Amino acid sequence: MVRNILRTLSVICLAGTLAVWFALGAHTGWTKTSVTTMKVDEITGLEFPVVEKRFVPGVEFLAAGLVGSVLLGGLSLFPNPLTKKP
């Protein structure tokens, strides 16, 4: 029973981490809290940077989620100390 719960939580953690990482940008560098994009002024034609506040998860976010998932899955391999042995 406890093993199935831990394995289910492990899969949910893995799927959730991957879903959030892909949905918010799947950045292969470090996590960013702001993104700079270049815009072009319509009148002068000059480019200028625009800083936008946005959360983009990086590889450490992905790694932390994967480690959490592996830990939950690994815990399911240990024997349950609450079960009584005959």
Backbone torsions as a table, in degrees:
resi	resn	phi	psi	omega
1	MET	NA	-53.8	-179.1
2	VAL	-65.9	-36.7	178.8
3	ARG	-62.2	-41.9	179.8
4	ASN	-65.7	-37.3	178.3
5	ILE	-65.2	-44.5	179.9
6	LEU	-64.7	-40.4	179.0
7	ARG	-66.9	-38.7	177.4
8	THR	-65.4	-43.1	177.3
9	LEU	-63.6	-35.7	178.0
10	SER	-63.0	-44.4	179.7
11	VAL	-67.8	-40.4	178.2
12	ILE	-63.7	-41.9	178.5
13	CYS	-62.8	-44.0	179.2
14	LEU	-63.9	-48.9	-178.9
15	ALA	-65.0	-40.6	179.2
16	GLY	-65.2	-42.5	178.7
17	THR	-62.3	-47.5	179.2
18	LEU	-63.7	-40.9	-179.7
19	ALA	-63.3	-45.6	179.5
20	VAL	-66.3	-42.0	-178.8
21	TRP	-62.7	-44.4	178.5
22	PHE	-70.2	-41.0	-176.1
23	ALA	-67.2	-33.0	-176.2
24	LEU	-97.4	7.3	172.1
25	GLY	134.4	-21.9	179.1
26	ALA	49.2	52.4	-178.9
27	HIS	-74.8	130.4	-177.6
28	THR	-89.6	6.5	174.5
29	GLY	-108.0	-155.7	178.4
30	TRP	-76.0	160.6	-179.9
31	THR	-62.9	139.0	178.9
32	LYS	-117.4	146.3	173.7
33	THR	-109.5	-5.3	174.3
34	SER	-147.7	149.8	-178.2
35	VAL	-125.7	132.2	178.5
36	THR	-101.1	126.2	176.4
37	THR	-123.6	153.1	178.9
38	MET	-96.6	129.7	177.1
39	LYS	-115.3	157.5	179.0
40	VAL	-112.1	127.8	176.7
41	ASP	-69.5	130.0	-175.8
42	GLU	-67.3	-32.0	-175.2
43	ILE	-84.3	-51.4	-175.2
44	THR	-90.7	-21.3	-179.0
45	GLY	80.4	9.0	179.8
46	LEU	-85.4	146.6	176.9
47	GLU	-90.9	143.7	177.3
48	PHE	-144.9	148.0	-178.9
49	PRO	-80.4	142.9	176.1
50	VAL	-126.1	122.6	-179.6
51	VAL	-94.5	124.3	-178.9
52	GLU	-114.9	128.7	177.6
53	LYS	-76.3	113.5	-178.6
54	ARG	-155.5	139.6	178.1
55	PHE	-89.5	122.5	176.8
56	VAL	-124.1	107.7	-177.5
57	PRO	-68.7	139.8	-179.8
58	GLY	-105.2	-163.7	-175.5
59	VAL	-69.9	-26.6	178.6
60	GLU	-70.8	-30.6	173.3
61	PHE	-64.7	-45.4	178.8
62	LEU	-64.1	-44.3	-179.3
63	ALA	-64.1	-41.2	179.7
64	ALA	-63.9	-40.7	177.4
65	GLY	-66.2	-39.7	178.9
66	LEU	-68.3	-39.8	177.1
67	VAL	-64.1	-42.1	177.0
68	GLY	-61.2	-40.8	178.8
69	SER	-66.2	-42.1	178.6
70	VAL	-65.8	-39.3	178.3
71	LEU	-63.7	-43.0	177.7
72	LEU	-64.0	-42.0	177.8
73	GLY	-66.8	-37.1	178.1
74	GLY	-67.5	-36.4	177.7
75	LEU	-64.2	-27.7	-179.8
76	SER	-72.1	-13.0	-179.6
77	LEU	-84.7	-19.2	179.4
78	PHE	-76.6	150.9	178.0
79	PRO	-68.1	150.2	-178.8
80	ASN	-81.5	117.5	-177.6
81	PRO	-74.2	-11.0	-178.2
82	LEU	-85.2	-15.0	179.5
83	THR	-79.3	140.8	-179.6
84	LYS	-89.7	134.3	177.2
85	LYS	-93.6	136.4	-178.2
86	PRO	-72.1	NA	NA
